[in-house]
Amino acid sequence: MQYGTDLRAAVQAPGTTPLIGIYDMYSASIAAQHYDGFFVSGFGFAASHYGLPDIGFIAWPDMVEFTERLRLAFPTHHLLVDIDDGYVDPEVACHVVQRLERAGASGVILEDQKRPRRCGHADGKQILPLEEYLEKLDLVLQSRRDLLVVARTDATEESEIIRRAAALAETDADVVLVDGVRSIEWISRIREVVGSKPLLFNQIAGGKSPRLSLTELTDLHVDVAIYSTPCLFAAHSAIDSALLELKAADGRLPAMAHTGAVGVKAATELLEKNISRHHEHRAPVPAQ
């Protein structure tokens, strides 16, 4: 199956294509009931797999192994994978891209940060010289076969944002992302600069970018929206609330009847859908 081709078609379709950030197999299992595309978020993966912030701790074999597990359980979903800076070295970046494509990834995002790297919506980001990033990006593009590649810049100074967005639009990358865009006006400016090249917008709760609906993003001619952390942050709130309630109840679990609470039966039924022998009977989730 040509996963890159399928994601490319979704990006080129009318409207803004949403890709939901997932952080483990269980969050993906829930998200799969609602959306047909996943974003394998570096922020979420660093938090769930290592219990660490998104500042460069991810080891690429762990990301490849996670992608393999996702693809086996979700054969029809788009999988866009965050590979940060390509794990520093261009040769490593190319190797990882080939491994991810074989594992079933639909696409990757390659950023122009240098170490120590930061979450795209954090302060203190440093970027590579543009020529050095373009060389790395070109090697990655030569290494892929069908994989969709998103070229991302983390530039924050206005003239440098424009310069880099224009340069990325001239490459063979499939999509351009300027991370941490701070206003609707700047989304419009970037849209003009990249011309006909598909544009991606990253939404993260508490981040630097405005909160926009898919309808608003479509009106701004944004082609893809990634939602990095809704599952992770919702789990944070829900787990904290559940444990506060358990403390208040002196350790007595809440009653299941008529509460809509999830129990072992509902969780097992959800996870049974991921067993690979059932996949031939599963239809793709309709696009949202």
Residue, then its C-alpha position, 0 to 999 in steps of 0.5 A: m500500500q502506498y501510504g505516502t500517496d494516500l496522505r498526499a491525496a488527502v492533503q490535496a483534497p478540498g478543506t483542511t485535513p486534520l491529523i490527531g496527535i497520539y502518544d501511545m497505542y491506547s490513545a491511538s485506539i480511541a482516536a481511530q474511532h473519530y479520525d482517519g489520520f494520526f500525528v506521531s507527536g514528538f512531544g507526546f512520545a517523549a512524554s509517554h515513552y520516556g517521561l521527559p520533555d520534548i528537548g531531544f531525548i527521543a532515540w530513533p529506534d524507539m520511534v520506528e518501533f512505535t510506528e511499526r506497532l501503529r501500522l499493524a493495528f491501524p492499516t488504513h490510517h494516515l501516520l505522519v511522524d515527527i522526526d525532529d531534526g533527523y536525529v542530528d546527522p544527515e546520514v542518520a536522518c536518511h536511514v530513519v526515513q527509509r526505516l519509517e517508510r518500510a514500517g508503514a509511515s505515511g510521512v515525516i516532518l523534518e525541522d531546521q533546529k540545531r541542538p539543543r532542540r526545543c518544542g516548536h512552541a517553546d522559547g530559546k529555539q536555535i536554527l541551522p544555517l539555511e544551506e545546511y538544512l536544505e542539504k539535509l532535506d535534499l538527502v532525505l528527499q532523495s532517500r524516500r520513495d513514496l513517503l510524504v515529507v514536510a519541511r519545517t522551519d522554527a525561525t522566529e524572526e520575521s524576515e527569516i521566517i519569510r526567507r525560509a518559507a520561500a526557500l522551503a517552498e522551492t524544494d521538492a518537499d510535499v508540504v511546508l510548516v512554519d511552527g509557532v506562527r503567532s497570528i492569523e495575519w502571519i498565516s496569510r503572509i506565509r500562505e502567500v510566500v509558499g504559493s501553491k505548495p501545501l501548508l501545514f499548521n500546528q495547533i498545541a494547547g497553550g502554545k504560541s499559535p491562535r486557536l482556529s477551527l478547521t473551517e477557519l483554517t480552510d478559509l486561510h487556505v491551510d491544507v493540513a492541521i496537526y493537533s499535537t497534544p489533545c489526547l495527552f493533555a486530556a489523559h493528564s486531566a482525566i487521570d488526575s481527576a480520577l485519582l482525586e476521586l479515588k482518594a476522596a472515596d477512600g479507595r472505593l472504585p466508582a459504580m459502573a452502572h448508569t455512569g458511562a464510565v469505562g470498564v474492563k469490558a469496554a476497554t477490551e472491546l476497543l482493543e480487540k479491534n486492533i488484532s490484525r486478523h480482523h483488519e480485512h473486515r474493517a472499513p476506513v474511518p470516514a474523513q472528518 
